[in-house]
C-alpha cells in the first residue's frame, strides 16, 4: 500500500493516514479500507483502481474490494498537517540562493500599510549596505513600483544553461541595492489584473523560479492580504520563509492579523515578529493622538508568542514618500527613525549568516560551474 499514491497530495496512502487496514480471506479475497476527505471525492475511482492494481498483483490474491469511509473533521486536519509537512520537506527548485533569508510581509486584511512597510523596510535594509530582493507577490493589487520609485520593463536574458531568466529592476540605496520584480512592470497601472487563484499562485512561482535574483542577503515578499492561494503556495515553494505580521493598533486589525500567524504556523513557517503600523500621530505641538487605537501590536505579539519588532508612527511623510517614490526610510524624522529601528530589529531576529564555507554556498558554486557560469575557483 505504500506504493499507492494520492494523485492530488503526491504521498502514499500510508504516509497520509488514508490506509485503514485490510482483511484477507482464506480464499485470497482481500478487502482494503481507505479513508477519504469526503464521500464524493472526485479521485475516489482512481484511488480504488490503483489499490486494486497494486494489491491484486500480489501472489495468492484472488480478488480485491475497496471500501471507502469519510474522515472526521479531526482526521482531515491531521491529513492536511501531514501533507503540509511533506511539502515543506520537498520544496520546488527556485532561483533564490540558499543563504538568503526570506521574509514574507503579511497581514490578515488590507489597508494596514503592509506594502508601505515592506518598501520602507527594503530601503532601510539596503541603506545598511545589504543586497535586498523585493518580490511584489500582491499580483492583482501591485503597488511596489510606485512606492519604491522604480519603473521600466522586465526583460529576459539567456542564463548559463541557455534557459531564459528575468532580470529584476534595480534601485541603488547608498552602498546597498534593492532588486525588484512586480506585475507593475508587466501591466499598466490603471488596468485591472483579473486572475483566479491558481493563476495568481503560478505568477508568484514564475517570479521565484525564473528571475535571476543573484546573491541576496534578504528577499522581502510583499504578500497579498488574507490567507489564500498565494500564502499556501509560498509555504510550499519556500518552506524556509519567515513571516513578518503587520497590524494596526485597532483590536479588529489585531484579531484578523492573528489568522495570518495561524496560517503561517499551519504551513510550518516561523513567525519572526510583529510590526505595528500607524501606531499614533504626533502633531507639531508634541501632542500624541492614537487615531487608530492603541496596543494592538503588543497584544498580537503576546497572543502569538512573537516579538514586537517596531511601532511605526502615523506620519504624512510615509504616505507622501509612497506617492512620490521616495521611501520615508531614506529621509529624516520620526518615521525614518522607526523604519531604521525596524531594520535593526529584523537583522537581530533573522540575521544573515555567513555561509562562505558551508554546504549550501558550496552547492551554489558547484551548480554555477556545472551551468557554465565560470571556471572552478570563481564560485
C-alpha positions in Angstrom: 0.0 0.0 0.0 3.0 2.3 0.3 3.1 2.2 -3.5 -0.4 3.7 -3.8 0.0 7.5 -4.0 -2.8 10.1 -3.6 -2.7 11.8 -7.1 -3.5 15.2 -5.6 -1.3 15.2 -2.5 1.6 13.2 -4.0 2.2 11.0 -1.0 1.3 7.4 -0.2 -2.0 6.5 1.4 0.0 5.0 4.3 2.0 8.2 4.9 -1.2 10.3 4.7 -3.1 8.0 7.2 -5.7 7.2 4.5 -5.0 3.4 4.6 -7.0 1.9 7.4 -6.2 -1.7 7.1 -7.1 -4.9 5.1 -8.9 -8.2 5.7 -7.6 -11.3 3.9 -10.0 -14.2 3.4 -8.9 -17.8 3.3 -9.8 -17.9 -0.4 -7.4 -15.0 -1.2 -10.2 -12.3 -1.3 -8.8 -9.0 0.1 -10.9 -6.1 1.4 -9.0 -2.8 1.8 -10.4 0.1 3.7 -9.4 3.6 2.6 -10.5 6.9 4.3 -11.3 9.8 2.0 -11.7 13.5 2.9 -15.2 13.4 1.5 -17.5 10.6 0.4 -17.9 12.3 -3.0 -14.2 12.6 -3.6 -13.6 13.0 -7.4 -10.5 10.9 -7.2 -12.2 8.0 -5.5 -12.4 5.8 -8.6 -8.7 6.5 -9.4 -7.6 5.7 -5.9 -9.7 2.5 -5.8 -8.3 1.4 -9.2 -4.7 2.0 -8.0 -5.3 0.0 -4.8 -6.8 -2.9 -6.8 -3.9 -2.9 -9.3 -1.3 -2.9 -6.5 -2.9 -5.4 -4.2 -4.2 -7.6 -7.0 -0.7 -8.2 -8.3 0.4 -10.0 -5.1 0.7 -13.8 -5.1 -2.4 -15.6 -3.8 -4.8 -12.7 -4.1 -7.9 -13.7 -6.0 -10.0 -10.5 -5.7 -9.8 -7.0 -4.2 -12.6 -5.0 -2.8 -12.0 -1.3 -1.8 -14.3 0.1 0.9 -14.2 3.8 1.5 -15.1 5.8 4.6 -15.3 9.5 5.2 -12.8 11.2 7.5 -13.9 13.1 10.6 -13.0 16.8 10.8 -10.1 16.0 13.2 -8.8 13.3 10.8 -9.0 15.8 7.9 -6.9 18.3 9.9 -4.3 15.6 10.6 -4.2 14.7 6.9 -3.6 18.3 5.9 -0.9 18.6 8.5 0.9 15.6 7.1 0.5 17.0 3.6 1.9 20.4 4.6 4.9 18.8 6.4 5.7 16.7 3.4 5.5 19.7 1.1 7.9 21.6 3.4 10.4 18.8 3.1 10.2 18.7 -0.7 10.1 22.3 -1.9 10.3 23.2 -5.6 13.6 24.4 -7.0 13.8 28.3 -7.2 16.4 30.9 -8.2 16.5 32.2 -4.6 20.0 31.4 -3.2 20.2 29.0 -0.2 21.9 31.6 2.0 19.1 34.2 1.6 16.8 35.0 4.5 13.2 35.0 3.0 10.8 37.3 4.9 7.2 37.4 3.8 5.5 40.6 5.0 1.8 39.6 5.6 -1.4 40.9 7.1 -4.8 39.4 7.8 -6.6 42.3 6.0 -5.9 45.1 3.5 -5.5 48.7 4.5 -2.9 48.3 7.3 0.0 49.6 5.2 1.7 46.3 4.5 3.2 47.3 1.2 4.4 50.6 2.6 6.1 48.8 5.5 7.7 46.3 3.0 9.1 49.0 0.7 10.5 51.1 3.6 12.0 48.0 5.3 13.7 47.1 2.0 15.1 50.6 1.7 16.3 50.7 5.3 18.0 47.3 5.0 19.6 48.3 1.7 20.8 51.5 3.5 22.8 49.3 5.7 24.8 48.1 2.7 22.8 44.9 2.2 21.6 43.4 -1.1 17.8 43.1 -1.0 15.3 41.3 -3.3 11.8 42.7 -3.3 9.1 40.4 -4.7 5.7 42.1 -5.1 3.5 39.0 -4.7 0.3 41.0 -4.5 -0.2 40.3 -8.1 -3.6 41.8 -8.6 -3.0 44.8 -6.2 0.6 45.6 -7.0 1.9 49.0 -5.6 5.6 48.4 -5.0 6.9 50.0 -8.2 5.3 53.4 -7.5 6.2 53.3 -3.8 9.8 52.5 -4.5 10.1 54.9 -7.4 11.2 52.2 -9.9 9.8 51.9 -13.5 10.8 50.1 -16.6 10.1 46.8 -18.3 11.2 43.3 -17.2 13.4 41.6 -19.8 14.7 38.1 -20.0 18.2 37.1 -21.0 19.6 33.6 -21.5 21.3 32.1 -18.5 24.4 30.0 -18.5 22.3 26.9 -19.1 20.5 28.5 -22.1 17.3 28.9 -20.2 15.9 32.5 -20.1 15.9 34.3 -16.8 14.0 37.5 -15.9 16.3 40.4 -14.9 14.9 42.3 -11.9 14.9 46.1 -12.0 17.5 47.7 -9.6 17.3 50.6 -7.2 20.7 51.6 -5.6 20.4 52.7 -2.0 23.7 54.0 -0.6 26.1 51.1 -0.6 23.2 48.6 -0.9 20.8 47.8 -3.6 17.1 46.7 -4.0 16.3 44.3 -6.8 12.6 44.5 -7.6 10.1 42.3 -9.5 6.4 43.1 -9.8 3.5 42.7 -12.1 3.6 46.5 -12.2 6.5 46.2 -14.7 4.3 44.0 -17.0 0.9 45.6 -16.7 -0.2 49.3 -16.9 -1.0 50.7 -13.5 -4.6 51.6 -14.5 -5.5 48.1 -15.8 -7.1 45.5 -13.5 -5.5 42.1 -13.4 -8.4 39.6 -13.2 -6.8 36.2 -12.5 -8.1 33.3 -10.5 -6.3 31.9 -7.5 -4.3 29.2 -9.4 -3.1 31.8 -11.9 -2.1 34.2 -9.1 -0.1 31.4 -7.5 1.5 30.5 -10.7 2.6 34.1 -11.3 4.5 34.1 -8.0 6.0 30.7 -8.8 7.4 32.2 -12.1 9.0 35.1 -10.1 10.7 32.6 -7.8 11.8 30.1 -10.5 12.6 32.3 -13.4 14.1 35.5 -12.0 17.8 35.9 -11.9 17.9 37.2 -8.3 21.6 36.8 -7.9 23.2 36.7 -4.4 20.8 38.3 -1.9 21.0 38.9 1.8 17.2 39.2 2.2 14.3 38.5 -0.1 11.2 40.5 1.1 7.9 39.3 -0.3 5.0 41.7 -0.2 2.2 39.3 0.3 -1.5 40.0 -0.6 -3.8 40.4 2.4 -5.5 37.3 3.7 -4.7 33.6 3.9 -5.4 32.3 0.4 -3.7 30.5 -2.5 -0.6 32.7 -2.7 0.1 32.3 1.0 -0.3 28.5 0.8 1.8 28.4 -2.4 4.6 30.3 -0.8 4.7 27.9 2.1 5.1 25.1 -0.4 7.7 26.8 -2.6 9.8 28.5 0.1 9.4 26.5 3.3 12.3 28.3 4.8 10.4 31.6 4.6 9.6 33.5 7.8 6.6 35.8 8.4 6.5 39.4 9.5 2.9 40.2 10.5 1.7 43.8 10.1 -1.2 45.1 12.1 -2.6 48.5 13.1 -3.3 49.2 16.8 -7.0 48.6 16.4 -8.4 45.5 18.1 -10.2 44.4 14.9 -7.0 44.5 12.8 -5.1 42.6 15.6 -7.7 39.8 15.6 -7.6 39.5 11.8 -3.8 39.6 11.7 -3.7 36.6 14.1 -5.2 34.5 11.3 -2.1 35.2 9.2 0.1 34.0 12.0 -2.1 30.9 12.4 -1.8 30.2 8.7 2.0 30.6 8.8 2.3 28.0 11.6 0.0 25.6 9.9 2.3 25.9 6.9 5.3 25.3 9.1 6.6 28.8 8.7 8.3 30.7 11.5 6.7 34.0 12.6 9.7 36.2 13.1 7.9 39.2 14.5 5.0 41.7 14.6 5.1 45.2 13.2 2.6 47.8 14.4 1.9 50.4 11.7 0.1 53.7 12.2 0.7 53.5 15.9 0.0 57.1 16.6 0.2 60.7 15.3 2.3 63.4 17.0 1.4 66.9 15.9 3.8 69.8 15.6 3.0 70.8 19.2 4.1 67.4 20.5 0.6 66.0 21.4 0.1 62.4 20.5 -3.2 61.2 19.0 -4.0 57.5 18.8 -6.2 57.8 15.8 -6.5 54.0 15.2 -6.5 52.9 18.9 -3.6 51.7 20.9 -1.8 48.5 21.9 -2.8 46.2 19.0 0.8 45.3 18.1 1.8 44.4 21.7 -1.4 42.4 22.2 -0.9 40.5 18.9 2.8 39.8 19.8 1.8 38.4 23.1 -1.1 36.3 21.7 1.1 34.6 19.1 4.3 34.4 21.1 6.4 36.5 18.7 8.4 39.7 19.4 7.0 43.2 18.6 9.7 44.5 16.3 8.6 48.1 15.8 5.8 50.6 16.1 5.7 52.8 13.1 4.1 56.3 13.7 1.4 57.7 11.5 3.3 60.5 9.7 2.5 62.4 6.5 5.9 61.7 5.0 5.2 58.0 4.8 2.2 58.5 2.5 3.9 61.3 0.6 7.1 59.1 0.1 5.0 56.3 -1.3 3.2 58.6 -3.8 6.5 60.2 -4.9 8.6 57.1 -5.0 11.0 58.3 -2.2 10.5 56.0 0.7 10.3 57.8 4.1 13.0 55.4 5.4 15.6 57.3 3.3 14.8 60.7 4.9 14.7 62.1 8.3 12.1 62.4 11.1 10.3 60.0 13.4 9.1 57.7 10.6 12.6 57.3 9.2 14.0 56.5 12.6 11.2 53.9 13.2 12.0 52.1 9.9 15.7 52.1 10.7 14.9 50.6 14.1 12.8 48.1 12.4 15.6 47.1 10.1 17.9 46.7 13.1 15.3 44.5 14.8 14.9 42.4 11.7 18.6 41.8 11.4 18.6 40.7 15.1 15.7 38.2 14.8 16.7 37.0 11.3 20.4 37.6 10.9 22.2 37.0 7.7 24.5 34.1 8.3 27.9 33.9 6.7 27.8 30.7 4.8 31.0 31.1 2.8 32.3 27.7 3.7 29.0 25.9 4.3 27.5 23.2 2.2 24.8 25.5 0.8 27.3 28.0 -0.6 29.5 25.2 -2.0 26.5 23.6 -3.7 25.5 27.0 -5.2 29.0 27.4 -6.5 29.1 23.9 -8.0 25.8 24.4 -9.7 27.1 27.6 -11.3 30.2 25.8 -12.5 28.1 23.0 -14.0 25.9 25.5 -15.7 29.0 27.1 -17.3 29.0 30.3 -15.3 32.7 30.3 -14.9 35.8 28.1 -14.3 36.4 26.4 -11.0 37.5 28.8 -8.3 35.2 31.6 -9.4 32.2 30.4 -7.4 
